[in-house]
Amino acid sequence: MLRLPNVRHEAPSTIEEAVVLLGAEGTLLAAGGTDLVPNLKRRQYPGAHTVVSLRKIADLNGINVDEDGTIRIGALTTLATVAEDSRVPLVVREAARLVASPQIRNQGTLGGNLCIDTRCDWLNVPDTWRQAAEPCLKTGGEMCWVAPAKKVCWAVSSSDLAPVMVALHAEVRLAGPSGGRTIPVAELYRLDGLAHLTKSADEIVTEVAIPDSAGLRATYRKLRRRGSVDFPILGVAAAIRLDEVGSCTAAGIALGSVASAPIRARAAEETLVGRRLDEDSIAAAAEAAGKLARPLNNTDLTSRYRKRMIPVFVRRALGDLTGH
Ligand SMILES: Cc1cc2nc3c(=O)[nH]c(=O)nc-3n(C[C@H](O)[C@H](O)[C@H](O)COP(=O)(O)OP(=O)(O)OC[C@H]3O[C@@H](n4cnc5c(N)ncnc54)[C@H](O)[C@@H]3O)c2cc1C
């Protein structure tokens, strides 16, 4: 059995208090803990001495709808609640339902889902296994065991909701020591498996705002070995608007789990806007998206297969939305 390391537990009741506590080095933030706790048990955060839980901060929980149709979901809202609330866009509910298992969705939160740590076959194993080799970049070593030629960590962004929120052009609200700020979800991430979030350690995601999705057609397709529990090894989110003659007026396409951050497939989006969505335009968008990522062999199934599945999944996702 893997045991938790000795850590101090803090449970502040305000966001301000939590921000101050998170400012101290070696302090980690926990929401549902379904990602953080297993990572702690595998000793993935060696210098950590304190965990700050958000669970007592009531302000972070709940779903509201603005007059303009924007859906505001508190970061601490569980995935089970998100999946069941009919005010939440269907594509978000469906993607939430694809995460892990019912137990984990009852405990895991939306904010935690967007911020889960990047994953890698070399990293997400007990430390006794890791001790069989030199540490990798993410565990304080000098090289990446997946791609030793470059000093870059390729651990994979493995959130189901992240590509969906990018495709929907959602925003996150952050609270930090210098106040609050709002950024597009796409800007929460960077392509670096070591530090895949652009926010600082003492910034908390407080809310996710999804723009009015009336008239939007959107879908999410997830590749994984088993039908449940497994993390995504490819996720494709697509959202489009069509005018009355079937021409695409807006498109959002994002790829998940093929790099250290979700990738917005702008080239594929541009292929669609202004065109009728038929087999040719869908094939062109799928081809454009397929060129945007080069998955490596650091998660389930082979990198070659995952790469080949990107255009296939984009084509299927757009087919879901248009009947092609
Ligand atoms: C067996 C198993 C299967 C899983 N399958 C999937 C899957 O299929 N798809 C998937 O997407 N995930 C999966 N997960 C990961 C995880 O359970 C979910 O992503 C869950 O939503 C994480 O939410 P949480 O509240 O438990 O996060 P936590 O574990 O509390 O936190 C995760 C990370 O986010 C940070 N964080 C949490 N909340 C905030 C916040 N408000 N602001 C800033 N940082 C924050 C934490 O510091 C931590 O680094 C799986 C986990 C397990 C154990």
The ligand as an SDF file (V2000), in Angstrom:
LIG
                    3D

 53 58  0  0  0  0  0  0  0  0999 V2000
   -8.0210    6.4190  -11.4680 C   0  0  0  0  0  0  0  0  0  0  0  0
   -8.1120    7.8470  -11.9520 C   0  0  0  0  0  0  0  0  0  0  0  0
   -8.6600    8.0860  -13.1900 C   0  0  0  0  0  0  0  0  0  0  0  0
   -8.7570    9.3930  -13.6660 C   0  0  0  0  0  0  0  0  0  0  0  0
   -9.2950    9.6060  -14.9030 N   0  0  0  0  0  0  0  0  0  0  0  0
   -9.3760   10.8540  -15.3910 C   0  0  0  0  0  0  0  0  0  0  0  0
   -9.9440   11.0810  -16.6750 C   0  0  0  0  0  0  0  0  0  0  0  0
  -10.3980   10.1600  -17.3610 O   0  0  0  0  0  0  0  0  0  0  0  0
   -9.9720   12.3530  -17.1410 N   0  0  0  0  0  0  0  0  0  0  0  0
   -9.4930   13.4090  -16.4230 C   0  0  0  0  0  0  0  0  0  0  0  0
   -9.5740   14.5500  -16.9150 O   0  0  0  0  0  0  0  0  0  0  0  0
   -8.9790   13.2340  -15.1790 N   0  0  0  0  0  0  0  0  0  0  0  0
   -8.9120   11.9870  -14.6450 C   0  0  0  0  0  0  0  0  0  0  0  0
   -8.3890   11.7920  -13.3900 N   0  0  0  0  0  0  0  0  0  0  0  0
   -7.7970   12.9140  -12.6730 C   0  0  0  0  0  0  0  0  0  0  0  0
   -8.6910   13.6110  -11.6460 C   0  0  0  0  0  0  0  0  0  0  0  0
   -9.3880   12.6970  -10.8550 O   0  0  0  0  0  0  0  0  0  0  0  0
   -9.7230   14.5710  -12.2770 C   0  0  0  0  0  0  0  0  0  0  0  0
   -9.1120   15.3290  -13.2960 O   0  0  0  0  0  0  0  0  0  0  0  0
  -10.3410   15.4960  -11.2340 C   0  0  0  0  0  0  0  0  0  0  0  0
  -11.2930   16.3350  -11.8390 O   0  0  0  0  0  0  0  0  0  0  0  0
   -9.3140   16.3810  -10.5340 C   0  0  0  0  0  0  0  0  0  0  0  0
  -10.0150   17.2490   -9.6640 O   0  0  0  0  0  0  0  0  0  0  0  0
   -9.6490   17.3710   -8.1270 P   0  0  0  0  0  0  0  0  0  0  0  0
  -10.5240   18.4030   -7.5640 O   0  0  0  0  0  0  0  0  0  0  0  0
   -9.6710   16.0460   -7.4560 O   0  0  0  0  0  0  0  0  0  0  0  0
   -8.1310   17.8710   -8.2510 O   0  0  0  0  0  0  0  0  0  0  0  0
   -7.0150   17.8640   -7.1340 P   0  0  0  0  0  0  0  0  0  0  0  0
   -6.3910   16.5220   -7.0700 O   0  0  0  0  0  0  0  0  0  0  0  0
   -7.4750   18.4720   -5.8740 O   0  0  0  0  0  0  0  0  0  0  0  0
   -5.9940   18.8800   -7.8200 O   0  0  0  0  0  0  0  0  0  0  0  0
   -5.3660   18.5790   -9.0540 C   0  0  0  0  0  0  0  0  0  0  0  0
   -4.3040   19.6510   -9.3350 C   0  0  0  0  0  0  0  0  0  0  0  0
   -4.9560   20.8920   -9.6160 O   0  0  0  0  0  0  0  0  0  0  0  0
   -4.6070   21.8840   -8.6700 C   0  0  0  0  0  0  0  0  0  0  0  0
   -5.8480   22.5950   -8.3680 N   0  0  0  0  0  0  0  0  0  0  0  0
   -7.0110   22.0460   -7.9510 C   0  0  0  0  0  0  0  0  0  0  0  0
   -7.9750   22.9810   -7.8520 N   0  0  0  0  0  0  0  0  0  0  0  0
   -7.3890   24.1410   -8.1900 C   0  0  0  0  0  0  0  0  0  0  0  0
   -7.8650   25.4860   -8.2560 C   0  0  0  0  0  0  0  0  0  0  0  0
   -9.1290   25.8020   -7.9850 N   0  0  0  0  0  0  0  0  0  0  0  0
   -6.9810   26.4530   -8.6180 N   0  0  0  0  0  0  0  0  0  0  0  0
   -5.7010   26.1480   -8.9130 C   0  0  0  0  0  0  0  0  0  0  0  0
   -5.1930   24.9000   -8.8880 N   0  0  0  0  0  0  0  0  0  0  0  0
   -6.0390   23.9060   -8.5210 C   0  0  0  0  0  0  0  0  0  0  0  0
   -4.0200   21.1510   -7.4860 C   0  0  0  0  0  0  0  0  0  0  0  0
   -3.0500   21.9350   -6.8420 O   0  0  0  0  0  0  0  0  0  0  0  0
   -3.3940   19.9220   -8.1470 C   0  0  0  0  0  0  0  0  0  0  0  0
   -2.1160   20.2030   -8.6370 O   0  0  0  0  0  0  0  0  0  0  0  0
   -8.3060   10.4850  -12.8700 C   0  0  0  0  0  0  0  0  0  0  0  0
   -7.7690   10.2250  -11.6000 C   0  0  0  0  0  0  0  0  0  0  0  0
   -7.6780    8.9290  -11.1430 C   0  0  0  0  0  0  0  0  0  0  0  0
   -7.1070    8.6730   -9.7820 C   0  0  0  0  0  0  0  0  0  0  0  0
  1  2  1  0
  2  3  1  0
  2 52  2  0
  3  4  2  0
  4  5  1  0
  4 50  1  0
  5  6  2  0
  6  7  1  0
  6 13  1  0
  7  8  2  0
  7  9  1  0
  9 10  1  0
 10 11  2  0
 10 12  1  0
 12 13  2  0
 13 14  1  0
 14 15  1  0
 14 50  1  0
 15 16  1  0
 16 17  1  0
 16 18  1  0
 18 19  1  0
 18 20  1  0
 20 21  1  0
 20 22  1  0
 22 23  1  0
 23 24  1  0
 24 25  2  0
 24 26  1  0
 24 27  1  0
 27 28  1  0
 28 29  2  0
 28 30  1  0
 28 31  1  0
 31 32  1  0
 32 33  1  0
 33 34  1  0
 33 48  1  0
 34 35  1  0
 35 36  1  0
 35 46  1  0
 36 37  1  0
 36 45  1  0
 37 38  2  0
 38 39  1  0
 39 40  1  0
 39 45  2  0
 40 41  1  0
 40 42  2  0
 42 43  1  0
 43 44  2  0
 44 45  1  0
 46 47  1  0
 46 48  1  0
 48 49  1  0
 50 51  2  0
 51 52  1  0
 52 53  1  0
M  END
$$$$
